[in-house]
Amino acid sequence: MPDDLLVPDRPAGPSAPPPGIEVRGLRRAFGPVQALDGVDLVARAGAVTALVGPNGSGKTTLLLVLAGLLVPDAGEVRVAGADPVTQSRAARARTGWMPDAFGTWDSLTAREVLTTFADAYRVERGTIALRVEELLATVHLTEYADRPAAVLSRGQKQRLGLARALVHDPQVLLLDEPASGLDPRSRVDLRVLLRRLADEGRTVLVSSHVLSELEEMADDAVFLSRGRTVAGRLADDVTSARRTWRVRALDRAALVAWLDGARVTWRPDDDGGVLLEVDGDPGAAALVRDAVAAGVPLVQVAPAGGALEQAYLALDEERR
């Protein structure tokens, strides 16, 4: 039997958790452009992993390699235990891929798109119709099931693309900008769905520029810059990490005078408050205590951004 038709399962039991995504030393060039230059990545099964980086950092190239659509120049890749190059059929059978744009086949209806892909993935024929109906309901497209994909809005196409990625019940989900074009209600639905899929034991890798969206759903984060994995983390100890906090008071002049007197470095904030560096929750508690003791009428003391956003902004690599 060809190697790509069968991949031995790892031993079952508590000592052998389901395989997720493992990447070591991954390289991929396009002519003189080194798109991936030694990427290392681990995405756990049962977790949502955020893939974060600026335009041109290699995120989409990495996802294409993981999806088996690009062959790497060097490195090791395992997706749900299978190599996308040497065991491509097994890897694709276990992987759901959602690109950042829906793609072709706009002449087919939403139902036909899902039915065609289910058939291509060799979903059991007798279960395809029910599977398609379930997915249309999951992504709230039941009423558009028999309309050509060409007439769907950008957000509706995104939802159809997600259903298409899920049609064969994959172990691993690769999502490139899945929230692009979605309305606020659909964004919430997406977060809930991805969280549920991860809780079921699947591996979910999500690339997005909307860090606030990722913050709501991600368990882990991988940062890319110029084709390399760079230092950065979604801190487990966010409560103790040094971060930028926003502080406002009823009397801004009194707040500023107190900060200057205490020799605390601050900068103005657009909403009439100030921004300053605080050593996590303990530092914030000390700040509130000292301000109240000094008679400063505080009305807000809160992180200026999420842990994921601040970890990204703190990367020195992007300033080189």
C-alpha positions as a Markdown table, in Angstrom:
| # | Residue | x | y | z |
|---|---|---|---|---|
| 1 | Met | 0.0 | 0.0 | 0.0 |
| 2 | Pro | 1.4 | 3.5 | -0.9 |
| 3 | Asp | 2.8 | 5.4 | 2.1 |
| 4 | Asp | 0.4 | 8.3 | 1.7 |
| 5 | Leu | -2.6 | 6.0 | 2.1 |
| 6 | Leu | -1.9 | 4.9 | 5.7 |
| 7 | Val | -0.2 | 6.4 | 8.6 |
| 8 | Pro | 0.3 | 4.3 | 11.7 |
| 9 | Asp | -1.6 | 5.7 | 14.7 |
| 10 | Arg | 0.4 | 6.6 | 17.8 |
| 11 | Pro | -0.2 | 4.4 | 20.8 |
| 12 | Ala | -3.4 | 5.2 | 22.7 |
| 13 | Gly | -3.5 | 6.0 | 26.3 |
| 14 | Pro | -2.9 | 9.0 | 28.6 |
| 15 | Ser | 0.8 | 9.1 | 27.8 |
| 16 | Ala | 0.1 | 9.7 | 24.1 |
| 17 | Pro | -2.1 | 12.7 | 23.5 |
| 18 | Pro | -3.5 | 13.3 | 20.0 |
| 19 | Pro | -0.8 | 14.8 | 17.7 |
| 20 | Gly | -1.3 | 18.4 | 16.7 |
| 21 | Ile | 1.1 | 20.3 | 14.4 |
| 22 | Glu | 4.9 | 20.1 | 14.8 |
| 23 | Val | 7.3 | 22.1 | 12.6 |
| 24 | Arg | 11.1 | 22.1 | 12.9 |
| 25 | Gly | 13.6 | 24.2 | 10.8 |
| 26 | Leu | 11.1 | 24.9 | 8.0 |
| 27 | Arg | 12.5 | 26.8 | 5.0 |
| 28 | Arg | 10.8 | 27.9 | 1.8 |
| 29 | Ala | 12.1 | 30.3 | -0.8 |
| 30 | Phe | 10.5 | 31.9 | -3.9 |
| 31 | Gly | 13.5 | 32.7 | -6.1 |
| 32 | Pro | 15.7 | 35.1 | -4.1 |
| 33 | Val | 13.0 | 35.7 | -1.5 |
| 34 | Gln | 13.3 | 33.6 | 1.6 |
| 35 | Ala | 9.7 | 33.4 | 2.7 |
| 36 | Leu | 10.3 | 30.9 | 5.6 |
| 37 | Asp | 13.8 | 30.9 | 7.1 |
| 38 | Gly | 13.9 | 28.3 | 9.9 |
| 39 | Val | 10.4 | 28.3 | 11.4 |
| 40 | Asp | 9.8 | 26.2 | 14.5 |
| 41 | Leu | 6.2 | 25.7 | 15.7 |
| 42 | Val | 4.1 | 23.5 | 17.9 |
| 43 | Ala | 0.3 | 23.7 | 18.0 |
| 44 | Arg | -1.3 | 21.5 | 20.6 |
| 45 | Ala | -4.3 | 19.3 | 20.0 |
| 46 | Gly | -7.2 | 20.6 | 22.1 |
| 47 | Ala | -6.0 | 24.2 | 21.8 |
| 48 | Val | -6.4 | 27.3 | 19.6 |
| 49 | Thr | -3.0 | 28.6 | 18.6 |
| 50 | Ala | -2.7 | 32.2 | 17.2 |
| 51 | Leu | -0.3 | 32.8 | 14.3 |
| 52 | Val | 0.8 | 36.4 | 14.6 |
| 53 | Gly | 2.9 | 38.6 | 12.4 |
| 54 | Pro | 2.9 | 41.5 | 10.0 |
| 55 | Asn | 2.3 | 41.3 | 6.3 |
| 56 | Gly | 5.1 | 39.5 | 4.6 |
| 57 | Ser | 6.2 | 37.6 | 7.7 |
| 58 | Gly | 5.5 | 34.2 | 6.1 |
| 59 | Lys | 2.2 | 33.3 | 7.8 |
| 60 | Thr | 0.3 | 32.4 | 4.6 |
| 61 | Thr | 3.3 | 30.5 | 3.2 |
| 62 | Leu | 3.5 | 28.5 | 6.4 |
| 63 | Leu | -0.2 | 27.7 | 6.3 |
| 64 | Leu | 0.1 | 26.6 | 2.6 |
| 65 | Val | 3.0 | 24.2 | 3.5 |
| 66 | Leu | 0.9 | 22.8 | 6.4 |
| 67 | Ala | -2.0 | 22.3 | 4.1 |
| 68 | Gly | 0.1 | 20.4 | 1.6 |
| 69 | Leu | -0.2 | 23.0 | -1.1 |
| 70 | Leu | 3.5 | 24.0 | -1.0 |
| 71 | Val | 6.5 | 21.7 | -0.7 |
| 72 | Pro | 9.1 | 23.0 | 1.7 |
| 73 | Asp | 12.8 | 23.4 | 0.8 |
| 74 | Ala | 14.0 | 22.0 | 4.1 |
| 75 | Gly | 12.7 | 21.1 | 7.6 |
| 76 | Glu | 10.3 | 18.7 | 9.2 |
| 77 | Val | 6.5 | 19.0 | 9.2 |
| 78 | Arg | 3.9 | 16.8 | 10.9 |
| 79 | Val | 0.2 | 17.6 | 10.8 |
| 80 | Ala | -1.9 | 15.3 | 12.9 |
| 81 | Gly | 1.1 | 12.9 | 12.8 |
| 82 | Ala | 1.4 | 12.9 | 9.0 |
| 83 | Asp | 4.0 | 14.5 | 6.7 |
| 84 | Pro | 2.1 | 16.6 | 4.2 |
| 85 | Val | 4.7 | 15.8 | 1.5 |
| 86 | Thr | 5.4 | 12.1 | 1.9 |
| 87 | Gln | 2.0 | 11.2 | 3.4 |
| 88 | Ser | -0.1 | 13.8 | 1.6 |
| 89 | Arg | -3.3 | 11.9 | 1.4 |
| 90 | Ala | -3.3 | 11.0 | 5.0 |
| 91 | Ala | -2.4 | 14.5 | 6.0 |
| 92 | Arg | -5.1 | 16.1 | 3.9 |
| 93 | Ala | -7.7 | 13.7 | 5.2 |
| 94 | Arg | -7.0 | 15.0 | 8.7 |
| 95 | Thr | -6.7 | 18.7 | 7.8 |
| 96 | Gly | -9.3 | 21.4 | 7.2 |
| 97 | Trp | -7.9 | 24.4 | 5.2 |
| 98 | Met | -9.7 | 27.7 | 5.0 |
| 99 | Pro | -7.8 | 30.3 | 2.9 |
| 100 | Asp | -8.4 | 34.0 | 3.3 |
| 101 | Ala | -10.5 | 34.1 | 0.1 |
| 102 | Phe | -13.3 | 31.7 | -0.9 |
| 103 | Gly | -11.8 | 31.0 | -4.3 |
| 104 | Thr | -13.5 | 29.6 | -7.4 |
| 105 | Trp | -16.6 | 27.6 | -8.1 |
| 106 | Asp | -18.9 | 30.6 | -7.7 |
| 107 | Ser | -21.4 | 29.0 | -10.1 |
| 108 | Leu | -22.2 | 26.3 | -7.6 |
| 109 | Thr | -24.7 | 26.7 | -4.8 |
| 110 | Ala | -23.6 | 26.6 | -1.2 |
| 111 | Arg | -25.1 | 23.1 | -0.9 |
| 112 | Glu | -23.4 | 21.9 | -4.0 |
| 113 | Val | -20.0 | 23.3 | -2.9 |
| 114 | Leu | -20.2 | 21.4 | 0.4 |
| 115 | Thr | -21.5 | 18.2 | -1.3 |
| 116 | Thr | -18.8 | 18.3 | -3.9 |
| 117 | Phe | -16.1 | 18.7 | -1.3 |
| 118 | Ala | -17.6 | 16.0 | 1.0 |
| 119 | Asp | -17.5 | 13.6 | -2.0 |
| 120 | Ala | -13.9 | 14.6 | -2.8 |
| 121 | Tyr | -12.9 | 13.8 | 0.7 |
| 122 | Arg | -14.7 | 10.5 | 0.5 |
| 123 | Val | -17.2 | 11.2 | 3.2 |
| 124 | Glu | -19.6 | 8.2 | 3.3 |
| 125 | Arg | -22.2 | 8.9 | 0.6 |
| 126 | Gly | -25.1 | 8.0 | 2.8 |
| 127 | Thr | -24.1 | 10.7 | 5.4 |
| 128 | Ile | -23.2 | 13.5 | 3.1 |
| 129 | Ala | -26.7 | 15.1 | 2.8 |
| 130 | Leu | -27.1 | 15.2 | 6.6 |
| 131 | Arg | -23.5 | 16.5 | 7.1 |
| 132 | Val | -24.1 | 19.3 | 4.6 |
| 133 | Glu | -27.3 | 20.4 | 6.3 |
| 134 | Glu | -25.7 | 20.4 | 9.7 |
| 135 | Leu | -22.8 | 22.5 | 8.5 |
| 136 | Leu | -25.1 | 25.0 | 6.7 |
| 137 | Ala | -27.0 | 25.4 | 10.0 |
| 138 | Thr | -23.7 | 25.7 | 12.0 |
| 139 | Val | -22.5 | 28.7 | 9.8 |
| 140 | His | -26.0 | 30.1 | 9.5 |
| 141 | Leu | -26.4 | 29.7 | 5.8 |
| 142 | Thr | -29.4 | 27.4 | 5.6 |
| 143 | Glu | -31.6 | 30.0 | 3.9 |
| 144 | Tyr | -28.8 | 30.6 | 1.3 |
| 145 | Ala | -28.2 | 26.9 | 0.7 |
| 146 | Asp | -29.5 | 26.9 | -2.9 |
| 147 | Arg | -28.1 | 30.2 | -4.0 |
| 148 | Pro | -25.0 | 30.4 | -6.2 |
| 149 | Ala | -21.9 | 31.2 | -4.2 |
| 150 | Ala | -21.3 | 34.1 | -6.5 |
| 151 | Val | -24.3 | 36.1 | -5.0 |
| 152 | Leu | -23.1 | 35.6 | -1.4 |
| 153 | Ser | -21.5 | 38.5 | 0.5 |
| 154 | Arg | -17.9 | 38.5 | 1.5 |
| 155 | Gly | -18.9 | 37.5 | 5.0 |
| 156 | Gln | -21.2 | 34.7 | 3.8 |
| 157 | Lys | -18.5 | 33.3 | 1.6 |
| 158 | Gln | -16.2 | 33.3 | 4.6 |
| 159 | Arg | -18.8 | 31.3 | 6.6 |
| 160 | Leu | -19.1 | 28.9 | 3.6 |
| 161 | Gly | -15.4 | 28.6 | 3.5 |
| 162 | Leu | -15.3 | 27.5 | 7.1 |
| 163 | Ala | -18.0 | 24.9 | 6.5 |
| 164 | Arg | -16.1 | 23.6 | 3.5 |
| 165 | Ala | -13.0 | 23.2 | 5.8 |
| 166 | Leu | -15.1 | 21.2 | 8.3 |
| 167 | Val | -16.9 | 19.0 | 5.8 |
| 168 | His | -14.8 | 15.9 | 6.4 |
| 169 | Asp | -14.6 | 16.3 | 10.2 |
| 170 | Pro | -10.8 | 17.1 | 10.3 |
| 171 | Gln | -8.5 | 16.7 | 13.3 |
| 172 | Val | -6.6 | 19.9 | 12.4 |
| 173 | Leu | -8.0 | 23.3 | 11.2 |
| 174 | Leu | -5.8 | 25.8 | 9.4 |
| 175 | Leu | -7.5 | 29.2 | 9.2 |
| 176 | Asp | -6.1 | 32.2 | 7.3 |
| 177 | Glu | -8.0 | 35.4 | 8.3 |
| 178 | Pro | -11.3 | 33.6 | 9.1 |
| 179 | Ala | -13.0 | 36.7 | 10.5 |
| 180 | Ser | -12.3 | 38.9 | 7.5 |
| 181 | Gly | -15.6 | 40.4 | 6.3 |
| 182 | Leu | -17.7 | 39.0 | 9.1 |
| 183 | Asp | -20.2 | 41.1 | 10.9 |
| 184 | Pro | -20.0 | 41.4 | 14.7 |
| 185 | Arg | -22.5 | 38.7 | 15.4 |
| 186 | Ser | -20.7 | 36.3 | 13.0 |
| 187 | Arg | -17.4 | 37.1 | 14.7 |
| 188 | Val | -18.8 | 36.1 | 18.1 |
| 189 | Asp | -20.2 | 32.9 | 16.5 |
| 190 | Leu | -16.8 | 32.1 | 15.0 |
| 191 | Arg | -15.1 | 32.5 | 18.4 |
| 192 | Val | -17.6 | 30.2 | 20.0 |
| 193 | Leu | -17.3 | 27.6 | 17.3 |
| 194 | Leu | -13.5 | 27.5 | 17.3 |
| 195 | Arg | -13.5 | 27.3 | 21.0 |
| 196 | Arg | -15.9 | 24.3 | 20.9 |
| 197 | Leu | -13.8 | 22.6 | 18.2 |
| 198 | Ala | -10.7 | 22.9 | 20.3 |
| 199 | Asp | -12.5 | 21.6 | 23.4 |
| 200 | Glu | -13.4 | 18.5 | 21.3 |
| 201 | Gly | -9.7 | 17.8 | 21.0 |
| 202 | Arg | -8.9 | 19.3 | 17.6 |
| 203 | Thr | -5.9 | 21.4 | 16.7 |
| 204 | Val | -6.9 | 24.9 | 15.6 |
| 205 | Leu | -4.2 | 27.2 | 14.1 |
| 206 | Val | -5.6 | 30.7 | 13.3 |
| 207 | Ser | -3.8 | 33.6 | 11.5 |
| 208 | Ser | -5.3 | 37.0 | 11.8 |
| 209 | His | -4.4 | 40.7 | 12.0 |
| 210 | Val | -7.3 | 41.3 | 14.4 |
| 211 | Leu | -5.4 | 40.7 | 17.6 |
| 212 | Ser | -8.4 | 41.5 | 19.8 |
| 213 | Glu | -10.3 | 38.6 | 18.1 |
| 214 | Leu | -7.4 | 36.2 | 18.7 |
| 215 | Glu | -7.2 | 37.3 | 22.3 |
| 216 | Glu | -10.7 | 36.1 | 22.9 |
| 217 | Met | -10.1 | 32.5 | 21.7 |
| 218 | Ala | -6.3 | 31.7 | 21.7 |
| 219 | Asp | -4.6 | 29.5 | 24.2 |
| 220 | Asp | -1.1 | 29.8 | 22.7 |
| 221 | Ala | 0.6 | 32.1 | 20.3 |
| 222 | Val | 3.4 | 31.8 | 17.7 |
| 223 | Phe | 5.0 | 35.0 | 16.4 |
| 224 | Leu | 6.6 | 35.2 | 12.9 |
| 225 | Ser | 8.8 | 38.0 | 11.6 |
| 226 | Arg | 10.6 | 38.0 | 8.3 |
| 227 | Gly | 10.1 | 34.3 | 7.8 |
| 228 | Arg | 11.4 | 33.3 | 11.3 |
| 229 | Thr | 9.8 | 32.3 | 14.6 |
| 230 | Val | 10.8 | 35.1 | 17.0 |
| 231 | Ala | 10.7 | 35.5 | 20.8 |
| 232 | Gly | 7.3 | 36.2 | 22.1 |
| 233 | Arg | 4.6 | 34.6 | 24.2 |
| 234 | Leu | 1.1 | 34.6 | 25.3 |
| 235 | Ala | 2.0 | 34.8 | 28.9 |
| 236 | Asp | 0.6 | 32.3 | 31.3 |
| 237 | Asp | 1.4 | 34.8 | 34.1 |
| 238 | Val | -0.3 | 37.8 | 32.5 |
| 239 | Thr | -1.2 | 39.1 | 36.0 |
| 240 | Ser | 2.5 | 39.6 | 36.8 |
| 241 | Ala | 3.8 | 40.7 | 33.4 |
| 242 | Arg | 4.9 | 44.3 | 32.9 |
| 243 | Arg | 2.3 | 46.0 | 30.6 |
| 244 | Thr | 1.0 | 49.4 | 29.5 |
| 245 | Trp | -2.0 | 50.5 | 31.6 |
| 246 | Arg | -4.5 | 53.3 | 31.0 |
| 247 | Val | -5.3 | 55.5 | 34.0 |
| 248 | Arg | -8.0 | 58.2 | 34.2 |
| 249 | Ala | -9.1 | 60.5 | 37.0 |
| 250 | Leu | -11.9 | 63.0 | 37.5 |
| 251 | Asp | -9.2 | 65.7 | 37.9 |
| 252 | Arg | -6.5 | 65.1 | 35.3 |
| 253 | Ala | -4.3 | 67.9 | 36.6 |
| 254 | Ala | -4.3 | 66.3 | 40.1 |
| 255 | Leu | -3.4 | 62.9 | 38.5 |
| 256 | Val | -0.5 | 64.4 | 36.5 |
| 257 | Ala | 0.8 | 66.4 | 39.5 |
| 258 | Trp | 0.8 | 63.3 | 41.6 |
| 259 | Leu | 2.6 | 61.1 | 39.0 |
| 260 | Asp | 5.2 | 63.8 | 38.4 |
| 261 | Gly | 5.7 | 64.2 | 42.2 |
| 262 | Ala | 6.1 | 60.4 | 42.5 |
| 263 | Arg | 8.6 | 60.4 | 39.5 |
| 264 | Val | 6.4 | 58.1 | 37.5 |
| 265 | Thr | 7.0 | 58.2 | 33.7 |
| 266 | Trp | 3.7 | 58.7 | 31.8 |
| 267 | Arg | 2.5 | 59.8 | 28.4 |
| 268 | Pro | -0.9 | 61.3 | 27.4 |
| 269 | Asp | -3.7 | 59.1 | 26.2 |
| 270 | Asp | -6.3 | 60.2 | 23.6 |
| 271 | Asp | -9.2 | 59.8 | 26.0 |
| 272 | Gly | -7.9 | 62.3 | 28.5 |
| 273 | Gly | -6.1 | 60.0 | 30.7 |
| 274 | Val | -2.5 | 58.8 | 30.8 |
| 275 | Leu | -0.5 | 55.7 | 29.8 |
| 276 | Leu | 2.2 | 54.2 | 32.0 |
| 277 | Glu | 4.1 | 51.0 | 32.6 |
| 278 | Val | 2.8 | 48.8 | 35.4 |
| 279 | Asp | 4.2 | 45.6 | 36.8 |
| 280 | Gly | 1.0 | 43.5 | 36.4 |
| 281 | Asp | -1.8 | 43.3 | 38.9 |
| 282 | Pro | 0.4 | 43.8 | 42.0 |
| 283 | Gly | 1.7 | 47.1 | 40.5 |
| 284 | Ala | -1.8 | 48.2 | 39.6 |
| 285 | Ala | -3.0 | 47.5 | 43.1 |
| 286 | Ala | -0.1 | 49.6 | 44.5 |
| 287 | Leu | -0.8 | 52.4 | 42.1 |
| 288 | Val | -4.5 | 52.6 | 43.1 |
| 289 | Arg | -3.6 | 52.4 | 46.8 |
| 290 | Asp | -1.0 | 55.2 | 46.6 |
| 291 | Ala | -3.3 | 57.4 | 44.4 |
| 292 | Val | -6.2 | 57.1 | 46.7 |
| 293 | Ala | -4.0 | 57.8 | 49.7 |
| 294 | Ala | -2.8 | 61.0 | 47.9 |
| 295 | Gly | -6.5 | 62.0 | 47.2 |
| 296 | Val | -6.4 | 61.5 | 43.4 |
| 297 | Pro | -9.9 | 60.7 | 42.3 |
| 298 | Leu | -9.3 | 57.7 | 40.0 |
| 299 | Val | -12.1 | 56.5 | 37.7 |
| 300 | Gln | -10.2 | 54.0 | 35.5 |
| 301 | Val | -7.1 | 51.8 | 35.9 |
| 302 | Ala | -7.0 | 49.1 | 33.2 |
| 303 | Pro | -4.6 | 47.4 | 30.8 |
| 304 | Ala | -4.3 | 49.5 | 27.6 |
| 305 | Gly | -4.4 | 46.3 | 25.4 |
| 306 | Gly | -4.6 | 42.6 | 25.5 |
| 307 | Ala | -1.7 | 40.4 | 26.4 |
| 308 | Leu | -1.4 | 39.2 | 22.8 |
| 309 | Glu | -1.3 | 42.7 | 21.4 |
| 310 | Gln | 1.3 | 43.8 | 23.9 |
| 311 | Ala | 3.4 | 40.8 | 23.3 |
| 312 | Tyr | 3.4 | 41.5 | 19.6 |
| 313 | Leu | 4.1 | 45.2 | 20.0 |
| 314 | Ala | 7.0 | 44.3 | 22.3 |
| 315 | Leu | 8.8 | 42.3 | 19.7 |
| 316 | Asp | 12.2 | 43.9 | 18.9 |
| 317 | Glu | 12.5 | 42.0 | 15.7 |
| 318 | Glu | 10.0 | 44.2 | 13.8 |
| 319 | Arg | 12.1 | 47.3 | 14.6 |
| 320 | Arg | 15.3 | 46.0 | 13.0 |
